[in-house]
Structures are given as C-alpha cells and as structure tokens.
Amino acid sequence: MKTIGPFTFPDQSSREEAEAWEQTVCYLALHRTFLLIATTRIEGKWKCYGTPVPGHSHEREKLLWKREGLDVGEAIARAAFPRFAAIPYAR
C-alpha cells in the first residue's frame, strides 16, 4: 500500500491489495436536497460529484452519486474538500 496525505491506496501490481482496498466517500451538504460527494479512486486520485438527494438521510443518500452524480470542477472540489489537497484530482 502507498500513502498519499491521509489516504492509503493499493500498489497497482498487487491484486491482493487492490481487492482489500476500500474507497473513502465523504459528503458536504450544500442544501438538504443537494450533496457534494468526494471519493477516492483506486489509482490514487479523487473525484467530486454533485447529486440531488431526497434529504432524509445524507449518510445513506451519499451513494446516489454513482447513479445520478455530475462531475464537479476541480477548483470547486478542492475548495469544498481541503482534506484531499495532497491527492491528484481525476479528470
């Protein structure tokens, strides 16, 4: 495993590490019904998505980005999620 900032990523040549790796998913509520979602990617980068949500349970709704999320530009993403500063942004 390799560490970038506070996050750990698998060595791309290790199938075992890749299978054991779990992505980090964080959210920021801009409104009760709209979330920004930041997620790490297996290649050692991260991406931010914006998604509408019902607004009942953000912790459960944060996974809606997989189905309905739209890419957020890097400048907005970095401003919203400074904890990802050390990691390259996926384009």
C-alpha positions in Angstrom: 0.0 0.0 0.0 1.1 3.6 -0.6 0.0 6.6 1.4 -0.8 9.9 -0.1 -1.8 12.5 2.5 -4.2 10.8 5.0 -5.3 8.2 2.4 -4.0 4.8 1.5 -4.0 3.3 -2.0 -3.1 -0.2 -3.3 0.0 -0.9 -5.2 -1.3 -1.4 -8.7 0.8 -4.6 -9.2 -0.8 -6.2 -6.1 -4.1 -7.9 -6.8 -4.4 -8.7 -3.0 -4.0 -5.0 -2.1 -6.5 -3.9 -4.8 -9.1 -6.4 -3.6 -8.7 -5.3 0.0 -8.8 -1.6 -0.7 -11.8 0.4 0.2 -12.6 3.8 -1.2 -13.2 6.8 1.0 -16.6 8.6 0.4 -17.2 11.9 2.1 -20.1 14.4 1.6 -20.8 18.1 2.1 -24.5 19.1 2.1 -24.9 22.4 0.2 -28.6 22.1 0.8 -30.8 19.5 2.4 -31.5 18.1 -1.0 -28.1 18.5 -2.7 -24.8 17.0 -1.8 -21.2 17.3 -3.0 -19.6 13.8 -2.8 -15.8 13.3 -2.7 -14.5 9.8 -3.4 -11.0 8.3 -3.7 -10.2 6.2 -6.7 -8.1 3.1 -6.8 -5.4 4.7 -9.0 -4.5 7.2 -6.2 -6.7 10.1 -7.3 -10.0 11.5 -6.2 -13.1 13.0 -7.8 -16.0 15.1 -6.7 -19.6 14.8 -7.8 -22.8 16.8 -7.2 -26.0 15.0 -6.8 -29.6 15.8 -5.8 -30.9 13.7 -2.9 -34.3 13.2 -1.2 -32.9 14.8 2.0 -33.9 12.2 4.5 -30.5 10.6 5.4 -27.4 12.1 3.9 -25.3 9.2 5.2 -27.3 6.7 3.1 -28.0 9.1 0.2 -24.3 9.9 -0.4 -24.1 6.8 -2.5 -26.6 8.2 -5.0 -23.6 9.9 -6.8 -23.0 6.5 -8.5 -26.3 6.8 -10.3 -27.1 10.5 -10.5 -23.8 12.4 -9.8 -22.5 15.0 -12.1 -18.8 15.9 -12.3 -17.7 18.9 -10.3 -14.8 21.1 -11.5 -11.5 20.8 -9.7 -11.5 24.4 -8.2 -14.9 23.9 -6.5 -14.0 20.4 -5.4 -10.7 21.5 -3.8 -12.4 24.4 -2.0 -15.1 22.1 -0.7 -12.8 19.2 0.4 -9.4 20.6 1.6 -8.6 17.2 3.2 -7.9 15.8 -0.3 -5.3 18.5 -1.1 -2.3 16.1 -1.3 -4.1 13.8 -3.8 -4.2 14.5 -7.6 -7.7 15.2 -8.9 -9.1 12.8 -11.5 -10.2 14.5 -14.8 
